[in-house]
């Protein structure tokens, strides 16, 4: 994926780029974010939403993303904090990149991810 993204969110793409890949208007992407179908973050001081690529499968939202977002919203977790929770290493890493909730989402372990978000 050859997209220039802010270093604070290296796995994220802007709505315009995502809209092109999904073949939908970026306004539809924004509507999906507002409806809780996609996870998105913004760098402080900007208005552009960025979307983590790991929440997509074949350029469509992965099964379970809406459940994860709903759990976060129900717990009062803001979008940027949800991203931090999803990308933080799980457990001890012993010098290597640890598994993350985002990895569990990719594996389809939705119930585990939702439970972890609710308890965060």
C-alpha angles and dihedrals in degrees: 000000000000101000127134106233133168112272091234088068106029096167095051133100130198121253093250092058093043091048090056092051094046091042091233134117114268087238087065089052089053090049090051090052093050090047090054096248094120137036114233137172137193130209112239111273095020133099098206116108117219123204124212110237092215090071090064131080119188086349094301128101112277118247108269100027091110090051091051092049091047091051090050094048092047088053092048093246112156120228096254091050090049089055090051091050092048094049102039115109115258116229126332116343103189095212098316133091107278127223115269137203086255087062091051089050090054089050090054096248091140097153090055092049093047091049091050093048091049091052095045 
